[in-house]
Amino acid sequence: MARNKHPEQTVQQILNVATQLFTDKGFEKTSIQDIIIALGMSKGAVYHHFRSKEEILDAVMEQQFSYSAQMMDQLVTNTTATSAREKLIQILEHVVSDQQAHSLDRVLQTQIKNPVFIVRGIQQAVRIDAPVITTILREGIADGSIHTEDPEACAEVFMMLVNIWINPTLFGRNPSETKQRLYFLQRLMNMLGADIVSESLIERILEQHAAVGAYPKMDDHDDDRNEG
């Protein structure tokens, strides 16, 4: 068989097709054979790069993480505001509203209770996202718009809470319960000297969770309550 002279293009093609199938059919209902058929490639060509659809999902997630990190860097560079606090508020609201950044959210809902996925989410929040937030918090301390005593810990706590604790799918919470916790997060960040959780951010987070079907169905939620 002829050697593939552009393996990176093949990999990207596999990821693009798989992402579309995961989005349209759902991860659980998409088989590796579905991906092979949609690609029009041989089974060997696909298995040369990925051993399973789980490996493909991992690669898709890494690509999404990379996009989010690049987007954050661009926002930090290009966002202008009267203070670091206002800059951070604008950045957070933009991140929540960016459709490409959340294009896989519906797919990833099926993986949200996977411990490996949760750990990777925490690591992404602490190692990649929090340092960016920390830098802006320090700028805010310098210009007087932020008053937290420990910007690094403050950023890490914020990212873990907003990405993991707030997620309604993980804990089976309805919109009202999720909103209650977002307002608690707002009060907590104020107490820590970082007034960065705006009303607009709260509403956008609630809307984004609703858009990807993150809230449990009423019957499922009632069953969870009865079991408790």
C-alpha positions in Angstrom: 0.0 0.0 0.0 1.3 3.5 -0.9 2.6 5.6 2.0 0.3 8.5 3.0 2.4 11.6 2.3 0.1 13.8 4.3 -0.9 11.9 7.5 -1.8 15.1 9.4 -4.5 15.9 6.7 -5.9 12.4 7.1 -6.1 12.7 10.8 -7.8 16.0 10.5 -10.3 14.6 8.0 -11.1 11.7 10.5 -11.6 14.2 13.3 -13.8 16.5 11.2 -16.1 13.6 10.1 -16.2 12.0 13.5 -17.0 15.3 15.2 -20.0 15.8 12.8 -21.2 12.2 13.4 -20.8 12.6 17.2 -22.8 15.8 17.0 -25.6 14.5 14.7 -26.0 11.0 16.1 -24.5 11.2 19.6 -21.2 9.6 20.7 -22.8 6.4 22.0 -24.8 5.8 18.8 -21.9 6.4 16.5 -19.8 3.3 15.7 -16.2 3.2 14.4 -17.8 1.6 11.3 -20.1 4.7 10.8 -17.0 6.9 10.8 -15.2 4.6 8.3 -18.2 4.6 5.9 -18.6 8.4 6.2 -15.0 8.9 5.4 -14.9 6.6 2.4 -11.6 5.3 3.6 -10.4 1.7 4.3 -10.7 0.3 7.8 -6.9 0.0 7.8 -6.4 3.7 7.0 -8.5 4.7 10.0 -7.1 2.2 12.4 -3.6 3.2 11.4 -4.2 6.5 13.3 -6.9 5.5 15.9 -7.6 2.2 17.6 -11.1 3.1 18.7 -13.8 5.8 18.6 -12.8 6.6 22.2 -9.3 7.5 20.9 -10.9 9.7 18.3 -13.0 11.5 20.9 -9.8 12.1 22.9 -8.2 13.7 19.9 -11.3 15.8 19.2 -11.3 17.0 22.9 -7.6 17.9 22.7 -8.3 19.9 19.5 -11.2 21.7 21.3 -9.0 22.4 24.3 -6.3 23.8 22.0 -8.9 26.1 20.3 -10.2 27.3 23.7 -6.6 28.1 24.8 -5.8 30.0 21.6 -9.1 31.9 21.9 -8.3 33.0 25.5 -4.8 34.2 24.4 -6.4 36.3 21.6 -9.0 37.7 23.9 -6.4 38.7 26.5 -4.4 40.5 23.7 -7.3 42.2 21.9 -9.8 43.0 24.6 -9.6 46.7 25.7 -11.4 48.0 28.9 -11.1 50.7 31.5 -9.8 48.3 34.1 -8.5 44.7 34.4 -11.8 43.8 36.1 -13.9 45.0 33.2 -11.5 43.3 30.8 -11.9 40.0 32.6 -15.7 40.3 32.7 -15.8 40.9 28.9 -13.5 37.9 28.3 -15.6 35.6 30.4 -18.8 36.6 28.8 -17.3 36.2 25.3 -16.0 32.7 26.2 -19.4 31.5 27.3 -21.0 32.9 24.2 -18.5 31.6 21.6 -20.3 28.9 19.6 -17.2 27.2 18.3 -15.8 26.9 21.9 -19.0 25.1 22.9 -19.6 23.2 19.6 -18.9 19.8 21.3 -20.7 20.5 24.6 -23.7 18.3 23.6 -21.4 15.5 22.6 -19.4 15.7 25.8 -22.6 15.6 28.0 -22.5 11.8 27.4 -19.0 11.7 28.9 -19.6 14.0 31.8 -19.8 11.3 34.4 -16.6 9.6 33.2 -14.0 10.0 35.9 -11.2 10.4 33.3 -13.1 13.1 31.6 -13.7 15.0 34.8 -10.0 14.8 35.8 -9.0 16.1 32.4 -11.5 19.0 32.8 -10.1 19.9 36.2 -6.5 19.7 34.8 -7.4 21.9 31.9 -9.1 24.4 34.2 -6.1 24.6 36.6 -3.1 24.2 34.3 -4.3 26.1 31.2 -7.2 28.4 31.9 -6.5 29.5 35.5 -3.0 31.0 34.8 -4.6 33.3 32.2 -7.2 34.5 34.7 -4.5 34.9 37.3 -2.5 37.3 35.1 -5.6 39.5 34.7 -6.4 39.4 38.4 -2.9 40.6 39.1 -3.4 43.4 36.6 -6.5 44.3 38.5 -4.7 44.3 41.8 -2.2 46.7 40.3 -4.9 49.1 38.9 -7.1 48.8 42.0 -10.1 47.1 40.4 -9.4 43.7 42.0 -8.7 43.1 45.7 -8.0 39.4 46.1 -5.1 38.5 48.3 -4.2 35.3 46.4 -4.9 35.7 42.7 -3.6 32.3 41.7 -5.8 30.3 44.2 -8.7 32.6 43.4 -8.4 31.9 39.7 -8.1 28.1 40.2 -11.1 28.0 42.6 -13.2 30.0 40.1 -12.4 27.8 37.1 -13.0 24.5 39.0 -16.3 25.7 40.4 -17.6 27.2 37.1 -16.5 24.2 35.0 -17.2 21.3 37.4 -19.4 22.3 40.4 -21.8 24.4 38.4 -22.3 21.8 35.6 -25.9 20.7 36.0 -25.4 17.4 34.2 -22.8 16.1 36.6 -25.0 16.6 39.6 -28.5 16.4 38.1 -29.5 19.9 38.8 -32.4 21.9 37.2 -32.1 25.5 36.0 -33.3 26.9 39.3 -30.7 25.0 41.3 -28.0 25.9 38.9 -28.9 29.6 39.0 -28.8 29.4 42.8 -25.2 28.1 42.7 -24.2 30.7 40.2 -25.3 33.4 42.5 -23.4 31.7 45.3 -20.4 31.8 43.1 -20.9 35.5 42.5 -21.1 36.2 46.2 -18.0 34.0 46.9 -15.9 35.8 44.3 -17.0 39.1 45.7 -15.9 38.0 49.2 -12.5 36.9 47.7 -12.1 40.4 46.3 -12.7 39.5 42.7 -16.1 40.9 41.6 -16.1 39.2 38.1 -19.3 37.2 37.9 -21.7 39.6 36.2 -25.4 39.2 35.8 -24.9 38.8 32.1 -22.4 36.0 32.7 -24.9 34.1 34.9 -27.6 34.4 32.3 -25.3 33.3 29.5 -24.1 30.3 31.4 -27.7 29.2 32.1 -28.6 29.7 28.4 -25.6 27.7 27.3 -26.5 24.8 29.6 -30.0 24.8 28.3 -28.8 24.9 24.6 -26.9 21.7 25.0 -29.5 19.9 27.0 -27.4 19.8 30.2 -30.4 20.0 32.5 -32.0 16.6 33.4 -35.5 15.7 32.3 -38.1 16.3 34.9 -38.8 12.6 35.4 -35.1 11.8 35.8 -34.6 14.7 38.3 -37.6 13.5 40.3 -36.2 9.9 40.4 -32.9 11.2 41.7 -34.7 13.1 44.4 -36.7 10.1 45.4 -33.6 7.9 45.6 -32.0 10.5 47.8 
